[in-house]
Amino acid sequence: AATAGASARNGEPGRAGAPTAPAAGKRKLGFRESRELEQLPARIEALETQVAALTEAMHDPAFYQRDGAAIAAHGADLARVQSELDAAYARWEELESFSQG
């Protein structure tokens, strides 16, 4: 009887802790998150298009004939859009990992 009680007590913390850990990594997406996951590919595509257009403009030799402030602003725009794209990819990966669980 003492052995059964001891194993039950030993098993309880393991059982109580076990569902908590996987639930954090394998939770179900809510409605808003599911909707966000559906919309992310289009957002990523739009951001990639913006990055490509901004980069292409910088490949034109005439681009560097502009004043320094305009070149700097263009570079800042490119950095901002690239940062948004990186964040969108990270969010997509995060939501996908939740939806796979």
N, C-alpha and C positions, 0 to 999 in steps of 0.2 A: 504494500500500500504506500509506503514511504517512497519507494522507487518510482511508482506511477505518479505520485504527487510531484516529485522532483523533476521528472521528465516533462510533466505538464507545465511546471513553472519555467523550466529551461526553454520549452518550445514557445511559450507565450511571447517573450520579447522578440524572438526570431520571426514569429508570425506577424506580430504587430509592426515590426520594422520592415519586413519584406514587401508588403503591398505599398507602403509609402514610397520607397525608392523607385520601383518601376512606374508608379503612377505619375511621378514627377517627369519622367522621360517619355512616357507613353500615354499622355493624356489625350483626350479627344478634342478636336478642334471645335470651337464654338461657331455660331452662325457668322459672326463678323470675320473671324479668322478664315473660315472656309471661303467666304466671299473675297477676302483679300488675296487668298491663294489663287483663286480663279482669275483675278485681275492682274496679278503680278507678271505673267508672261507678256502681256500687251504693254505694260509699263516698262518692263526691261527692254523690249524691242524699241519702244519710243526713245528711251534713254540712249540705247546703242546707236540709234540713228542720229541723235543729237551729237554724241561724241564723234561719230564718223564725220559729220558735216563740219564740226568745229576743227577737227584734225585736218581734214581736207583743205579747209581754208588756209591753214597754216603752211601747207605745202606749196601754195602759190607764192612765187617770188615777190609779186606785187604786195602781198600781205605785209612784208617787212618795210615797205615804203611808207606805211602809215606812221602816225606819230606814236611815240612810246607809250602814252597813256592808253591809246586804243589797243595796242598790242598787249599791254599788261591786263586790260579789262577782258580781252578775249581769252587770255591764258587763265585768268581767274574763273571765267565762265566754264572753260573746259575742266578745270579742277573741280568746280562745284558739281557739274553734271556727272563727272567720273565718280565723285564721292557718293552721289545719289545712286548711281548704278551699282557701285560696290555694296551699298546698304541694301538695295533691293535684292541683289543676289544672296546676301547673307540672310535676309528675312525669308526669302523663298526657301532656302535650305533649312532654316529653322522650322517653318511651317510644314514643309515636306516631312521632316523627321517626326513631327507630331502626328501627321496624318498616316504615316507608315505604321505607327504603333497601334 
